[in-house]
Amino acid sequence: MLLCTDVGNTNIKLALYENNKNILKLRVATDSKKTEDEFAAEIHAIFLINGFDVKKLEGSIISTVVPKVTSPFCKAIKKLTGIDTIVVGPGVKSGLDLRIDNPASLGADILCMCVAAKELYPCPSIVIGLGTATTIVYLNEKKCYCGGAITAGVNISLDALTNHGALLPSVDLNPPKKAICTNTEDCIKSGIIYGTACMLDGMIERYIEETGEVSTIVATGGLAKSIVKNCKLDININDDLVLEGLKIIYNKNNK
C-alpha cells in the first residue's frame, strides 16, 4: 500500500492506494503544532478505524505547503512503519519540464496537480487550483509547465472582507439566486462566488488569447465544485488531482 499526503494550509488530504487503485480517501485539519507522536497516534488511528494495518504500508509520499508539518509527519511514518517518506521538491523526479525562471520555487501542490493533468488530460491545458490560494497555470502542447498566476483564495478573500468590514457578516458559500442581490449576505455571496467565477472565465480567456487553442481546462481543490459550476466556460473538476500526481511521482521515484 502507498500513502499519499497533500498538506494544505487548511486541510491535510490523505489517500491510500493499492495496486495503483485508491482504496481510502480522507481529510483532517492542518495543525502545524502537532508533534511526531501526535501525528503517529492520528495516523495509526486512521488506519485502525478504516480496517487497515499500518504495518502493511510499503510507501509514503508527501506534498506540503506547510513546512512545519513535514518533519514531524515524516518521522511519524518512520516510527510506525520504518519507511522513509518521499518529500516532493527539488531533486525528486516528476517528469514535468518546468519552463519558468526558478523551477525550485514552484509549489509542491502545483507541481503535483500539473503532473497529474499532464498524464490524465490532453494538452495544451489550463489547470486551476481552488484552495487557500487560487492558482491558474498553463501546460503547453508539449506538456511543459509554462507558468501562470496566483491570487488570494476564496476563503481568504471572504475572511479579509468580513474581518475588516465591521458591519459585514460571515456567510456560507452557497450561491445566491441572482448576481444583483437585495440583502447584505447575498451581496457578499454574489461578489465572492460569481466574482471568482467571472475572474476565472476572464483569466482563461486571456490565457487563450496569449497562447492559442486550449484542449483542456481542469480545476481541483476543496472549493472547485462551488465555483466552477458558476463559470461560463467548460471546466472539468477533479478533486484528486494533487493526490493522483503524488502517486505518479512516487512511481517515477520508486522504480
Backbone as CSV, one residue per row, in Angstrom:
resi,resn,N_x,N_y,N_z,CA_x,CA_y,CA_z,C_x,C_y,C_z
1,MET,0.831,-1.197,0.000,0.000,0.000,0.000,0.870,1.253,0.000
2,LEU,0.345,2.288,-0.646,1.032,3.573,-0.742,0.173,4.647,-0.098
3,LEU,0.784,5.468,0.776,0.101,6.591,1.400,0.542,7.881,0.717
4,CYS,-0.420,8.616,0.133,-0.154,9.913,-0.479,-0.780,10.986,0.398
5,THR,0.012,12.002,0.735,-0.433,13.025,1.672,-0.237,14.402,1.070
6,ASP,-1.312,15.161,1.021,-1.298,16.526,0.491,-1.594,17.487,1.635
7,VAL,-0.558,18.200,2.104,-0.709,19.111,3.236,-0.963,20.521,2.724
8,GLY,-2.175,21.002,2.931,-2.519,22.371,2.580,-2.556,23.247,3.805
9,ASN,-2.765,24.524,3.607,-2.811,25.443,4.734,-4.003,25.192,5.641
10,THR,-5.091,24.672,5.096,-6.309,24.450,5.876,-6.522,22.988,6.227
11,ASN,-6.317,22.100,5.249,-6.580,20.675,5.456,-5.427,19.808,4.976
12,ILE,-5.334,18.623,5.552,-4.435,17.575,5.072,-5.293,16.498,4.430
13,LYS,-5.050,16.244,3.139,-5.767,15.182,2.438,-4.868,13.957,2.357
14,LEU,-5.403,12.812,2.702,-4.660,11.557,2.649,-5.382,10.573,1.740
15,ALA,-4.610,9.826,0.981,-5.177,8.792,0.118,-4.316,7.546,0.206
16,LEU,-4.973,6.427,0.294,-4.285,5.139,0.343,-4.520,4.423,-0.979
17,TYR,-3.427,3.979,-1.597,-3.512,3.270,-2.879,-2.979,1.844,-2.729
18,GLU,-3.635,0.931,-3.422,-3.143,-0.449,-3.511,-3.229,-0.868,-4.970
19,ASN,-2.093,-1.288,-5.527,-2.018,-1.632,-6.957,-2.520,-0.474,-7.823
20,ASN,-2.115,0.746,-7.446,-2.447,1.985,-8.162,-3.929,2.337,-8.118
21,LYS,-4.720,1.657,-7.286,-6.135,1.972,-7.134,-6.388,2.585,-5.764
22,ASN,-7.183,3.639,-5.744,-7.494,4.293,-4.480,-8.440,3.431,-3.647
23,ILE,-8.059,3.179,-2.404,-8.900,2.369,-1.516,-9.370,3.152,-0.283
24,LEU,-8.830,4.360,-0.103,-9.253,5.188,1.035,-8.867,6.632,0.780
25,LYS,-9.810,7.548,1.067,-9.550,8.975,0.993,-10.154,9.641,2.211
26,LEU,-9.421,10.573,2.813,-9.986,11.316,3.927,-9.261,12.638,4.106
27,ARG,-9.822,13.472,4.972,-9.306,14.824,5.168,-9.303,15.146,6.657
28,VAL,-8.196,15.718,7.146,-8.121,16.180,8.532,-7.620,17.625,8.532
29,ALA,-7.865,18.332,9.631,-7.446,19.728,9.719,-5.929,19.824,9.846
30,THR,-5.350,20.809,9.192,-3.908,21.053,9.302,-3.603,21.725,10.628
31,ASP,-2.653,21.164,11.352,-2.215,21.739,12.634,-0.697,21.662,12.690
32,SER,-0.041,22.803,12.469,1.423,22.818,12.409,2.076,22.673,13.788
33,LYS,1.264,22.636,14.842,1.812,22.492,16.194,1.885,21.035,16.645
34,LYS,1.341,20.127,15.834,1.356,18.715,16.228,2.772,18.154,16.245
35,THR,3.025,17.291,17.211,4.327,16.649,17.345,4.360,15.347,16.549
36,GLU,5.548,14.783,16.468,5.730,13.486,15.810,4.816,12.428,16.432
37,ASP,4.748,12.403,17.758,3.932,11.394,18.437,2.447,11.613,18.186
38,GLU,2.015,12.866,18.126,0.611,13.148,17.848,0.227,12.713,16.439
39,PHE,1.109,12.992,15.485,0.846,12.537,14.121,0.825,11.015,14.063
40,ALA,1.742,10.366,14.771,1.797,8.899,14.766,0.503,8.307,15.321
41,ALA,0.013,8.882,16.407,-1.231,8.383,17.014,-2.405,8.595,16.068
42,GLU,-2.437,9.755,15.395,-3.542,10.058,14.484,-3.527,9.132,13.272
43,ILE,-2.344,8.942,12.681,-2.229,8.066,11.505,-2.596,6.632,11.868
44,HIS,-2.097,6.163,13.023,-2.400,4.802,13.469,-3.911,4.630,13.660
45,ALA,-4.544,5.634,14.262,-5.989,5.562,14.497,-6.765,5.560,13.185
46,ILE,-6.325,6.374,12.213,-6.984,6.429,10.912,-6.960,5.061,10.239
47,PHE,-5.800,4.420,10.253,-5.682,3.086,9.648,-6.563,2.082,10.393
48,LEU,-6.523,2.128,11.703,-7.261,1.164,12.525,-8.764,1.305,12.323
49,ILE,-9.257,2.542,12.358,-10.694,2.796,12.208,-11.216,2.310,10.862
50,ASN,-10.378,2.424,9.837,-10.804,2.052,8.483,-10.435,0.620,8.102
51,GLY,-9.934,-0.144,9.068,-9.700,-1.565,8.855,-8.422,-1.910,8.112
52,PHE,-7.413,-1.010,8.172,-6.142,-1.273,7.507,-5.020,-1.395,8.539
53,ASP,-4.036,-2.189,8.209,-2.875,-2.384,9.085,-1.759,-1.454,8.620
54,VAL,-1.390,-0.495,9.452,-0.370,0.482,9.070,0.966,-0.196,8.789
55,LYS,1.194,-1.360,9.375,2.457,-2.069,9.162,2.586,-2.606,7.736
56,LYS,1.457,-2.669,7.010,1.490,-3.150,5.634,1.781,-2.041,4.632
57,LEU,1.965,-0.836,5.138,2.302,0.282,4.260,3.687,0.056,3.653
58,GLU,3.777,0.195,2.318,5.030,-0.054,1.607,5.690,1.218,1.092
59,GLY,4.930,2.304,1.047,5.485,3.547,0.534,4.722,4.744,1.049
60,SER,5.401,5.904,1.053,4.771,7.133,1.529,5.382,8.312,0.779
61,ILE,4.533,9.239,0.362,4.991,10.448,-0.317,4.147,11.615,0.153
62,ILE,4.758,12.777,0.276,4.050,13.939,0.807,4.341,15.183,-0.025
63,SER,3.299,15.977,-0.248,3.413,17.313,-0.819,2.910,18.271,0.246
64,THR,3.679,19.321,0.545,3.254,20.219,1.606,3.571,21.672,1.285
65,VAL,2.642,22.552,1.673,2.899,23.988,1.619,3.023,24.534,3.043
66,VAL,3.105,23.621,4.017,3.285,23.997,5.425,4.535,23.286,5.930
67,PRO,5.708,23.905,5.786,6.971,23.229,6.114,7.054,22.679,7.535
68,LYS,6.387,23.322,8.496,6.467,22.861,9.885,5.836,21.483,10.087
69,VAL,4.983,21.073,9.160,4.332,19.763,9.268,5.233,18.650,8.742
70,THR,6.123,18.973,7.811,6.865,17.948,7.073,7.667,17.032,7.977
71,SER,8.515,17.594,8.807,9.400,16.777,9.638,8.644,15.882,10.622
72,PRO,7.735,16.426,11.450,7.036,15.534,12.384,6.178,14.487,11.694
73,PHE,5.581,14.828,10.549,4.762,13.850,9.835,5.638,12.715,9.307
74,CYS,6.755,13.063,8.681,7.640,12.035,8.112,8.238,11.160,9.218
75,LYS,8.568,11.771,10.353,9.096,10.997,11.483,8.033,10.057,12.044
76,ALA,6.781,10.500,12.021,5.690,9.644,12.494,5.545,8.412,11.612
77,ILE,5.608,8.617,10.281,5.529,7.484,9.348,6.701,6.534,9.571
78,LYS,7.877,7.091,9.780,9.073,6.277,10.025,8.907,5.456,11.295
79,LYS,8.368,6.092,12.338,8.184,5.400,13.615,7.186,4.251,13.477
80,LEU,6.125,4.474,12.718,5.069,3.467,12.587,5.445,2.321,11.657
81,THR,6.220,2.629,10.597,6.421,1.644,9.528,7.882,1.363,9.184
82,GLY,8.782,2.248,9.588,10.186,2.125,9.183,10.450,2.666,7.792
83,ILE,9.419,3.272,7.163,9.524,3.771,5.788,9.968,5.230,5.786
84,ASP,10.860,5.561,4.845,11.226,6.952,4.610,10.238,7.559,3.609
85,THR,9.626,8.666,3.981,8.658,9.341,3.123,9.368,10.198,2.078
86,ILE,8.947,10.102,0.830,9.460,10.979,-0.224,8.772,12.337,-0.088
87,VAL,9.582,13.389,0.017,9.054,14.746,0.115,9.199,15.409,-1.245
88,VAL,8.071,15.794,-1.848,8.114,16.394,-3.183,8.822,17.745,-3.124
89,GLY,9.835,17.896,-3.963,10.618,19.124,-4.001,11.806,18.949,-4.913
90,PRO,12.760,19.877,-4.881,13.948,19.779,-5.723,14.670,18.444,-5.524
91,GLY,15.053,17.813,-6.623,15.756,16.533,-6.565,14.852,15.333,-6.733
92,VAL,13.548,15.544,-6.645,12.590,14.454,-6.831,12.130,14.456,-8.289
93,LYS,12.178,13.292,-8.930,11.782,13.182,-10.333,10.271,13.379,-10.475
94,SER,9.891,14.276,-11.388,8.464,14.495,-11.637,8.080,14.201,-13.083
95,GLY,9.060,14.231,-13.992,8.772,14.043,-15.409,8.161,15.261,-16.065
96,LEU,8.108,16.384,-15.324,7.493,17.607,-15.849,8.586,18.608,-16.210
97,ASP,8.580,19.066,-17.443,9.535,20.072,-17.924,9.064,21.445,-17.440
98,LEU,9.877,22.084,-16.574,9.485,23.356,-15.966,10.152,24.505,-16.701
99,ARG,9.382,25.245,-17.468,9.914,26.359,-18.250,9.587,27.683,-17.566
100,ILE,10.147,27.842,-16.360,9.937,29.061,-15.582,11.282,29.566,-15.077
101,ASP,11.312,30.781,-14.532,12.565,31.419,-14.149,13.329,30.630,-13.092
102,ASN,12.618,30.139,-12.075,13.264,29.420,-10.978,12.461,28.167,-10.656
103,PRO,12.761,27.044,-11.289,11.983,25.821,-11.079,11.889,25.390,-9.616
104,ALA,12.935,25.668,-8.831,12.937,25.250,-7.428,11.884,25.984,-6.602
105,SER,11.384,27.104,-7.127,10.413,27.896,-6.372,8.975,27.417,-6.553
106,LEU,8.758,26.486,-7.461,7.394,26.029,-7.740,6.836,25.257,-6.551
107,GLY,5.628,25.604,-6.129,4.996,24.910,-5.009,4.753,23.445,-5.315
108,ALA,4.936,22.614,-4.286,4.792,21.166,-4.469,3.376,20.798,-4.899
109,ASP,2.384,21.519,-4.392,0.997,21.208,-4.768,0.727,21.515,-6.234
110,ILE,1.288,22.634,-6.725,1.116,22.977,-8.135,1.831,21.950,-9.011
111,LEU,3.030,21.562,-8.608,3.778,20.545,-9.351,2.969,19.265,-9.462
112,CYS,2.413,18.806,-8.350,1.669,17.538,-8.346,0.426,17.600,-9.211
113,MET,-0.326,18.709,-9.106,-1.552,18.766,-9.910,-1.234,18.847,-11.398
114,CYS,-0.102,19.470,-11.746,0.282,19.540,-13.158,0.804,18.207,-13.672
115,VAL,1.510,17.464,-12.832,1.968,16.122,-13.210,0.764,15.241,-13.522
116,ALA,-0.272,15.319,-12.691,-1.476,14.521,-12.932,-2.210,14.991,-14.186
117,ALA,-2.340,16.312,-14.344,-3.040,16.844,-15.528,-2.329,16.439,-16.807
118,LYS,-1.002,16.454,-16.774,-0.187,16.064,-17.933,-0.456,14.615,-18.333
119,GLU,-0.664,13.757,-17.351,-0.874,12.340,-17.624,-2.333,12.019,-17.967
120,LEU,-3.269,12.767,-17.396,-4.680,12.387,-17.483,-5.483,13.134,-18.541
121,TYR,-4.967,14.300,-19.005,-5.760,15.131,-19.911,-4.946,15.557,-21.127
122,PRO,-5.630,15.827,-22.243,-4.928,16.352,-23.423,-4.372,17.750,-23.145
123,CYS,-3.243,18.051,-23.766,-2.635,19.380,-23.668,-2.629,20.027,-25.050
124,PRO,-2.587,21.360,-25.117,-2.359,22.313,-24.036,-3.544,22.392,-23.081
125,SER,-3.234,22.716,-21.816,-4.284,22.747,-20.805,-4.051,23.873,-19.806
126,ILE,-5.138,24.289,-19.202,-5.100,25.233,-18.090,-5.538,24.470,-16.850
127,VAL,-4.739,24.567,-15.789,-5.004,23.826,-14.563,-5.241,24.828,-13.436
128,ILE,-6.372,24.686,-12.769,-6.781,25.640,-11.741,-6.826,24.944,-10.387
129,GLY,-6.191,25.557,-9.400,-6.246,25.067,-8.028,-7.038,26.044,-7.175
130,LEU,-8.144,25.579,-6.598,-9.001,26.442,-5.780,-8.918,26.000,-4.324
131,GLY,-7.896,26.491,-3.659,-7.703,26.172,-2.254,-7.525,27.446,-1.457
132,THR,-6.584,27.436,-0.506,-6.299,28.642,0.260,-5.881,29.769,-0.674
133,ALA,-5.074,29.435,-1.662,-4.781,30.346,-2.774,-5.465,29.817,-4.026
134,THR,-5.736,30.713,-4.956,-6.251,30.299,-6.264,-5.109,30.387,-7.264
135,THR,-4.786,29.256,-7.885,-3.703,29.210,-8.865,-4.274,28.843,-10.231
136,ILE,-3.771,29.506,-11.260,-4.206,29.245,-12.639,-2.933,29.093,-13.471
137,VAL,-2.637,27.882,-13.923,-1.362,27.632,-14.592,-1.585,27.001,-15.958
138,TYR,-0.520,27.001,-16.757,-0.640,26.601,-18.168,0.387,25.541,-18.535
139,LEU,-0.095,24.476,-19.177,0.766,23.448,-19.772,0.627,23.561,-21.281
140,ASN,1.759,23.664,-22.000,1.673,23.853,-23.456,1.431,22.533,-24.185
141,GLU,1.444,22.585,-25.508,1.128,21.394,-26.310,2.146,20.277,-26.133
142,LYS,3.348,20.614,-25.656,4.368,19.596,-25.375,4.330,19.133,-23.923
143,LYS,3.305,19.533,-23.204,3.076,19.164,-21.804,4.146,19.734,-20.875
144,CYS,4.674,20.921,-21.239,5.644,21.626,-20.400,4.921,22.653,-19.536
145,TYR,5.372,22.807,-18.307,4.801,23.812,-17.413,5.381,25.172,-17.764
146,CYS,4.512,26.121,-18.103,4.967,27.422,-18.614,4.629,28.589,-17.694
147,GLY,4.150,28.318,-16.492,3.858,29.386,-15.549,2.377,29.647,-15.413
148,GLY,2.043,30.760,-14.749,0.632,31.065,-14.529,0.435,32.249,-13.623
149,ALA,-0.620,32.216,-12.831,-0.983,33.323,-11.953,-1.461,32.780,-10.609
150,ILE,-1.235,33.565,-9.553,-1.691,33.207,-8.202,-2.426,34.407,-7.615
151,THR,-3.559,34.138,-7.005,-4.287,35.197,-6.313,-4.848,34.645,-5.005
152,ALA,-5.408,35.529,-4.195,-5.976,35.099,-2.914,-7.113,34.112,-3.146
153,GLY,-7.166,33.088,-2.311,-8.230,32.107,-2.426,-9.570,32.662,-1.967
154,VAL,-10.615,31.892,-2.221,-11.970,32.334,-1.916,-12.137,32.603,-0.417
155,ASN,-11.691,31.676,0.415,-11.866,31.842,1.862,-11.038,32.993,2.411
156,ILE,-9.822,33.190,1.856,-9.013,34.327,2.283,-9.714,35.634,1.941
157,SER,-10.262,35.721,0.748,-10.981,36.919,0.331,-12.191,37.171,1.227
158,LEU,-12.928,36.102,1.511,-14.112,36.234,2.365,-13.718,36.659,3.782
159,ASP,-12.679,36.029,4.336,-12.225,36.382,5.689,-11.748,37.827,5.755
160,ALA,-10.992,38.246,4.746,-10.498,39.621,4.724,-11.663,40.610,4.680
161,LEU,-12.667,40.296,3.889,-13.825,41.173,3.743,-14.598,41.295,5.046
162,THR,-14.900,40.162,5.665,-15.744,40.185,6.866,-14.970,40.605,8.112
163,ASN,-13.659,40.327,8.156,-12.860,40.715,9.321,-12.535,42.197,9.336
164,HIS,-12.428,42.801,8.153,-12.066,44.213,8.074,-13.273,45.118,7.837
165,GLY,-14.412,44.513,7.582,-15.648,45.304,7.461,-16.505,45.047,8.677
166,ALA,-16.550,45.993,9.583,-17.184,45.791,10.882,-18.653,45.384,10.783
167,LEU,-19.337,45.845,9.756,-20.766,45.573,9.635,-21.079,44.454,8.646
168,LEU,-20.016,43.800,8.138,-20.235,42.742,7.143,-20.209,41.370,7.816
169,PRO,-21.269,40.578,7.670,-21.333,39.267,8.330,-20.571,38.199,7.554
170,SER,-20.153,37.162,8.276,-19.577,35.998,7.607,-20.713,35.192,6.992
171,VAL,-20.462,34.585,5.845,-21.515,33.850,5.132,-21.002,32.494,4.681
172,ASP,-21.936,31.596,4.343,-21.536,30.338,3.731,-21.312,30.576,2.239
173,LEU,-20.888,29.532,1.537,-20.551,29.696,0.126,-21.583,29.053,-0.794
174,ASN,-22.845,29.144,-0.413,-23.926,28.740,-1.316,-24.279,29.922,-2.200
175,PRO,-24.284,29.752,-3.516,-24.526,30.895,-4.399,-25.948,31.436,-4.257
176,PRO,-26.122,32.753,-4.323,-27.466,33.330,-4.316,-28.162,33.053,-5.648
177,LYS,-29.458,33.331,-5.711,-30.227,33.025,-6.916,-29.884,33.936,-8.090
178,LYS,-29.343,35.113,-7.808,-29.004,36.047,-8.874,-27.790,36.871,-8.461
179,ALA,-27.189,37.530,-9.431,-25.987,38.323,-9.167,-26.315,39.639,-8.472
180,ILE,-27.450,40.246,-8.848,-27.867,41.503,-8.229,-28.753,41.168,-7.031
181,CYS,-28.215,41.363,-5.831,-28.901,40.913,-4.621,-29.437,42.095,-3.807
182,THR,-30.354,41.775,-2.910,-31.065,42.828,-2.179,-30.835,42.785,-0.671
183,ASN,-29.905,41.934,-0.220,-29.532,41.947,1.200,-28.032,41.718,1.312
184,THR,-27.476,42.110,2.434,-26.017,42.134,2.583,-25.388,40.755,2.420
185,GLU,-25.981,39.743,3.045,-25.395,38.398,2.971,-25.335,37.894,1.536
186,ASP,-26.427,38.031,0.815,-26.433,37.574,-0.573,-25.518,38.422,-1.455
187,CYS,-25.393,39.704,-1.153,-24.469,40.565,-1.895,-23.031,40.073,-1.742
188,ILE,-22.676,39.676,-0.528,-21.322,39.149,-0.291,-21.132,37.838,-1.050
189,LYS,-22.133,36.957,-0.970,-22.049,35.685,-1.696,-21.891,35.918,-3.191
190,SER,-22.656,36.851,-3.716,-22.584,37.145,-5.145,-21.189,37.618,-5.523
191,GLY,-20.664,38.542,-4.735,-19.333,39.073,-5.042,-18.251,38.013,-4.972
192,ILE,-18.324,37.171,-3.949,-17.291,36.145,-3.755,-17.425,35.024,-4.783
193,ILE,-18.620,34.457,-4.915,-18.792,33.277,-5.776,-18.833,33.652,-7.251
194,TYR,-19.744,34.531,-7.623,-19.849,34.914,-9.028,-18.639,35.742,-9.461
195,GLY,-18.127,36.547,-8.528,-16.932,37.332,-8.853,-15.737,36.453,-9.154
196,THR,-15.542,35.386,-8.350,-14.438,34.450,-8.595,-14.655,33.697,-9.903
197,ALA,-15.906,33.280,-10.154,-16.206,32.568,-11.406,-15.916,33.453,-12.616
198,CYS,-16.300,34.721,-12.538,-16.027,35.647,-13.647,-14.535,35.882,-13.814
199,MET,-13.816,35.961,-12.692,-12.364,36.116,-12.759,-11.727,34.928,-13.476
200,LEU,-12.171,33.715,-13.150,-11.631,32.526,-13.808,-11.941,32.548,-15.305
201,ASP,-13.195,32.855,-15.653,-13.556,32.945,-17.077,-12.670,33.961,-17.789
202,GLY,-12.484,35.116,-17.170,-11.683,36.176,-17.789,-10.224,35.804,-17.923
203,MET,-9.654,35.177,-16.887,-8.249,34.777,-16.945,-8.027,33.686,-17.985
204,ILE,-8.964,32.743,-18.059,-8.845,31.675,-19.060,-8.870,32.269,-20.464
205,GLU,-9.766,33.212,-20.685,-9.832,33.862,-21.999,-8.525,34.594,-22.314
206,ARG,-7.921,35.228,-21.328,-6.632,35.893,-21.539,-5.539,34.877,-21.887
207,TYR,-5.540,33.735,-21.181,-4.551,32.691,-21.465,-4.694,32.213,-22.909
208,ILE,-5.953,32.007,-23.324,-6.191,31.524,-24.684,-5.744,32.569,-25.707
209,GLU,-5.981,33.849,-25.406,-5.519,34.925,-26.306,-3.995,34.916,-26.429
210,GLU,-3.298,34.633,-25.329,-1.831,34.649,-25.330,-1.230,33.411,-25.977
211,THR,-1.917,32.281,-25.873,-1.301,31.012,-26.258,-1.954,30.334,-27.456
212,GLY,-3.196,30.673,-27.751,-3.914,29.967,-28.802,-4.893,28.973,-28.208
213,GLU,-5.240,27.959,-28.964,-6.259,26.997,-28.547,-5.819,26.205,-27.321
214,VAL,-6.767,25.934,-26.440,-6.537,25.099,-25.260,-7.427,23.869,-25.352
215,SER,-6.833,22.697,-25.141,-7.589,21.448,-25.269,-8.421,21.143,-24.027
216,THR,-7.856,21.446,-22.846,-8.487,21.049,-21.592,-8.376,22.162,-20.568
217,ILE,-9.439,22.325,-19.795,-9.391,23.162,-18.594,-9.854,22.277,-17.444
218,VAL,-9.036,22.174,-16.400,-9.380,21.307,-15.273,-9.130,22.055,-13.972
219,ALA,-10.032,21.861,-13.018,-9.922,22.524,-11.718,-9.931,21.489,-10.609
220,THR,-9.202,21.817,-9.539,-9.162,20.950,-8.369,-9.189,21.813,-7.125
221,GLY,-9.331,21.185,-5.969,-9.351,21.919,-4.711,-10.710,21.855,-4.039
222,GLY,-10.724,22.141,-2.746,-11.937,21.999,-1.954,-13.089,22.873,-2.404
223,LEU,-12.793,23.984,-3.056,-13.848,24.914,-3.460,-14.191,24.829,-4.947
224,ALA,-13.590,23.869,-5.641,-13.777,23.787,-7.095,-15.246,23.622,-7.476
225,LYS,-15.964,22.727,-6.804,-17.359,22.468,-7.179,-18.230,23.697,-6.970
226,SER,-17.974,24.438,-5.885,-18.801,25.611,-5.585,-18.623,26.710,-6.609
227,ILE,-17.407,26.857,-7.127,-17.099,27.971,-8.015,-17.288,27.603,-9.481
228,VAL,-16.765,26.459,-9.896,-16.709,26.112,-11.316,-18.095,25.983,-11.944
229,LYS,-19.070,25.519,-11.177,-20.410,25.373,-11.749,-21.032,26.723,-12.101
230,ASN,-20.435,27.798,-11.623,-20.925,29.139,-11.943,-20.094,29.823,-13.029
231,CYS,-19.107,29.117,-13.572,-18.326,29.636,-14.695,-19.078,29.391,-16.000
232,LYS,-18.825,30.214,-16.992,-19.467,30.057,-18.294,-18.716,29.060,-19.170
233,LEU,-17.421,28.915,-18.936,-16.600,28.023,-19.749,-16.712,26.585,-19.264
234,ASP,-16.366,25.649,-20.130,-16.425,24.221,-19.811,-15.162,23.826,-19.052
235,ILE,-15.306,23.588,-17.761,-14.160,23.275,-16.905,-14.399,21.923,-16.240
236,ASN,-13.452,21.003,-16.417,-13.524,19.709,-15.737,-13.164,19.884,-14.265
237,ILE,-13.756,19.052,-13.421,-13.421,19.056,-11.993,-12.801,17.708,-11.633
238,ASN,-11.658,17.763,-10.975,-11.006,16.548,-10.483,-10.507,16.827,-9.067
239,ASP,-11.248,16.349,-8.077,-10.908,16.617,-6.675,-9.571,16.014,-6.264
240,ASP,-9.133,14.996,-6.999,-7.966,14.230,-6.554,-6.707,14.510,-7.372
241,LEU,-6.640,15.645,-8.029,-5.539,15.900,-8.953,-4.181,15.880,-8.243
242,VAL,-4.078,16.497,-7.077,-2.800,16.513,-6.349,-2.442,15.110,-5.873
243,LEU,-3.415,14.395,-5.346,-3.157,13.035,-4.854,-2.743,12.110,-5.994
244,GLU,-3.400,12.239,-7.147,-3.009,11.433,-8.306,-1.594,11.790,-8.761
245,GLY,-1.271,13.078,-8.704,0.086,13.499,-9.041,1.112,12.905,-8.095
246,LEU,0.782,12.847,-6.827,1.683,12.236,-5.836,1.936,10.767,-6.162
247,LYS,0.874,10.062,-6.523,1.021,8.637,-6.876,1.943,8.471,-8.085
248,ILE,1.755,9.316,-9.089,2.578,9.238,-10.303,4.039,9.540,-9.977
249,ILE,4.265,10.580,-9.177,5.647,10.958,-8.810,6.292,9.851,-7.986
250,TYR,5.541,9.250,-7.074,6.098,8.139,-6.287,6.555,7.010,-7.202
251,ASN,5.715,6.648,-8.160,6.070,5.562,-9.072,7.313,5.883,-9.888
252,LYS,7.496,7.153,-10.249,8.679,7.556,-11.011,9.941,7.471,-10.162
253,ASN,9.804,7.642,-8.862,10.975,7.657,-7.979,11.180,6.332,-7.252
254,ASN,10.336,5.364,-7.506,10.442,4.100,-6.793,10.639,2.926,-7.720
255,LYS,11.150,3.201,-8.939,11.400,2.111,-9.878,12.625,1.328,-9.451
